[in-house]
Amino acid sequence: MFYKLLIAVLLSMVFVGCSKTTVVLLDSGKSENAILVANEEGETKLDQVGSYVDIDKKKTGKVKSMSQDEIKSRFSKALAATPKEPITYILYFEPNSTMLTGASEGTLKKALKSIEERTPCEVDIIGHTDTIGSSSVNVIVSLKRAKYIESVVRKSGVKMLALRAKGYGEEDLLVQTADEVAEAKNRNVEIFIK
Amino acid sequence: MKKILLWLAMGNLLFASVGIVKTTTGTVEVKRDKKVIFLKQGSSLENADIIMTKSKSSIGVIFGDGTRISLGENAIFVIKKFKVDPSKKEYDVDLDLKQGKAVFSSGKVGKLAPESVKFRIPEGIIGIRGTKFAVEVK
């Protein structure tokens, strides 16, 4: 479920000869995956994995398809250097409390282990709310919860390049809802390991 | 103590890190304020940084929202601006590949504000579409 928080567009490019660029849409593992390539001539949409265009300033070529083998050989060095996807852990609290649920205590332990394995890494502790109430108040409420978890992570002594608490309020919902909808899953703290 | 805290806060504003280096091979440099600095695993990156890879070199970078960029050899890549702040709903991502090969994978900005991402190439601009839009269609 937490992978939905991350998205999903990969592309790559190469210059062939002078001032000509190739843009390829790569497999992101998600269904929502599209890019627009714009030049003076107009826009070209790429929404199929492996689809690509060659463009120069005035002219965009037709959309063609590049095989996985060709992508791998043309972009091998850049692909090999791609960092791993960030890891997300979601923590839930007992109702009206700063106590983590039993399951989330276990999740927190797993997260600390992941941080050690990812070193050197930066870690964001991000508070989220549901859409009940004003969005500015929700930012403050979510930051409070995040700061509590930040203090727990800091006390653990696990080494990181940076640890930051953030409150996103209702801006980055785990479960999409309309405004003013109570949704327990959206009241959480996310450990975002980069 | 208060003075120290203030100084630290100002330091954060002046030298705001927008991302970190996760991997390098060979020689990778950054041009920052007319100085050229070698990049290594764990180095911080800032707005206006110009990243340059030499031959047989590569770099992998992760930004604050989880967006990832990797560059192959002989690449020149400019972080014109990287701002993704959901708590203030401020989004402005402006990247520029001048030369070489790159692989880009969007982070939270791709879900929250894909239209705010500009990936420049000499011939034009690449924009990200789809993710947020698709959620609305559902």
Chai-1 contact restraints between the chains, C-beta under 6 A:
chainA,res_idxA,chainB,res_idxB,connection_type,confidence,min_distance_angstrom,max_distance_angstrom,comment,restraint_id
A,L6,B,G66,contact,1.0,0.0,6.0,A-B,restraint_1
A,I7,B,S106,contact,1.0,0.0,6.0,A-B,restraint_2
A,I7,B,G110,contact,1.0,0.0,6.0,A-B,restraint_3
A,I7,B,K111,contact,1.0,0.0,6.0,A-B,restraint_4
A,I7,B,T131,contact,1.0,0.0,6.0,A-B,restraint_5
A,A8,B,G110,contact,1.0,0.0,6.0,A-B,restraint_6
A,A8,B,T131,contact,1.0,0.0,6.0,A-B,restraint_7
A,V9,B,S106,contact,1.0,0.0,6.0,A-B,restraint_8
A,V9,B,G110,contact,1.0,0.0,6.0,A-B,restraint_9
A,V9,B,I128,contact,1.0,0.0,6.0,A-B,restraint_10
A,L10,B,S105,contact,1.0,0.0,6.0,A-B,restraint_11
A,L11,B,F104,contact,1.0,0.0,6.0,A-B,restraint_12
A,S12,B,V103,contact,1.0,0.0,6.0,A-B,restraint_13
A,V14,B,K101,contact,1.0,0.0,6.0,A-B,restraint_14
A,S19,B,P122,contact,1.0,0.0,6.0,A-B,restraint_15
A,T21,B,I121,contact,1.0,0.0,6.0,A-B,restraint_16
A,T21,B,E123,contact,1.0,0.0,6.0,A-B,restraint_17
A,E32,B,G130,contact,1.0,0.0,6.0,A-B,restraint_18
A,E32,B,T131,contact,1.0,0.0,6.0,A-B,restraint_19
A,E32,B,A134,contact,1.0,0.0,6.0,A-B,restraint_20
A,N33,B,G130,contact,1.0,0.0,6.0,A-B,restraint_21
A,A34,B,R129,contact,1.0,0.0,6.0,A-B,restraint_22
A,A34,B,G130,contact,1.0,0.0,6.0,A-B,restraint_23
A,I35,B,I126,contact,1.0,0.0,6.0,A-B,restraint_24
A,I35,B,I128,contact,1.0,0.0,6.0,A-B,restraint_25
A,L36,B,G127,contact,1.0,0.0,6.0,A-B,restraint_26
A,L36,B,R129,contact,1.0,0.0,6.0,A-B,restraint_27
A,V37,B,I126,contact,1.0,0.0,6.0,A-B,restraint_28
A,A38,B,G124,contact,1.0,0.0,6.0,A-B,restraint_29
A,A38,B,I125,contact,1.0,0.0,6.0,A-B,restraint_30
A,N39,B,E123,contact,1.0,0.0,6.0,A-B,restraint_31
A,N39,B,G124,contact,1.0,0.0,6.0,A-B,restraint_32
A,I55,B,E123,contact,1.0,0.0,6.0,A-B,restraint_33
A,D56,B,E123,contact,1.0,0.0,6.0,A-B,restraint_34
A,K57,B,E123,contact,1.0,0.0,6.0,A-B,restraint_35
A,F75,B,K101,contact,1.0,0.0,6.0,A-B,restraint_36
A,K77,B,S58,contact,1.0,0.0,6.0,A-B,restraint_37
A,K77,B,G72,contact,1.0,0.0,6.0,A-B,restraint_38
A,K77,B,E73,contact,1.0,0.0,6.0,A-B,restraint_39
A,A78,B,S70,contact,1.0,0.0,6.0,A-B,restraint_40
A,A78,B,L71,contact,1.0,0.0,6.0,A-B,restraint_41
A,A78,B,G72,contact,1.0,0.0,6.0,A-B,restraint_42
A,A78,B,K101,contact,1.0,0.0,6.0,A-B,restraint_43
A,A78,B,A102,contact,1.0,0.0,6.0,A-B,restraint_44
A,A78,B,V103,contact,1.0,0.0,6.0,A-B,restraint_45
A,L79,B,V103,contact,1.0,0.0,6.0,A-B,restraint_46
A,A81,B,T23,contact,1.0,0.0,6.0,A-B,restraint_47
A,A81,B,S58,contact,1.0,0.0,6.0,A-B,restraint_48
A,A81,B,I59,contact,1.0,0.0,6.0,A-B,restraint_49
A,A81,B,G60,contact,1.0,0.0,6.0,A-B,restraint_50
A,A81,B,S70,contact,1.0,0.0,6.0,A-B,restraint_51
A,T82,B,G60,contact,1.0,0.0,6.0,A-B,restraint_52
A,T82,B,S70,contact,1.0,0.0,6.0,A-B,restraint_53
A,T82,B,V103,contact,1.0,0.0,6.0,A-B,restraint_54
A,P83,B,K22,contact,1.0,0.0,6.0,A-B,restraint_55
A,P83,B,G60,contact,1.0,0.0,6.0,A-B,restraint_56
A,P83,B,I62,contact,1.0,0.0,6.0,A-B,restraint_57
A,P83,B,R68,contact,1.0,0.0,6.0,A-B,restraint_58
A,P86,B,G66,contact,1.0,0.0,6.0,A-B,restraint_59
A,P120,B,G42,contact,1.0,0.0,6.0,A-B,restraint_60
A,E122,B,I20,contact,1.0,0.0,6.0,A-B,restraint_61
A,V139,B,S87,contact,1.0,0.0,6.0,A-B,restraint_62
A,L161,B,G42,contact,1.0,0.0,6.0,A-B,restraint_63
A,G167,B,S87,contact,1.0,0.0,6.0,A-B,restraint_64
A,Y168,B,P86,contact,1.0,0.0,6.0,A-B,restraint_65
A,Y168,B,S87,contact,1.0,0.0,6.0,A-B,restraint_66
A,E171,B,P86,contact,1.0,0.0,6.0,A-B,restraint_67
A,D172,B,P86,contact,1.0,0.0,6.0,A-B,restraint_68
A,D172,B,L112,contact,1.0,0.0,6.0,A-B,restraint_69
A,Q176,B,V135,contact,1.0,0.0,6.0,A-B,restraint_70
A,K194,B,I62,contact,1.0,0.0,6.0,A-B,restraint_71
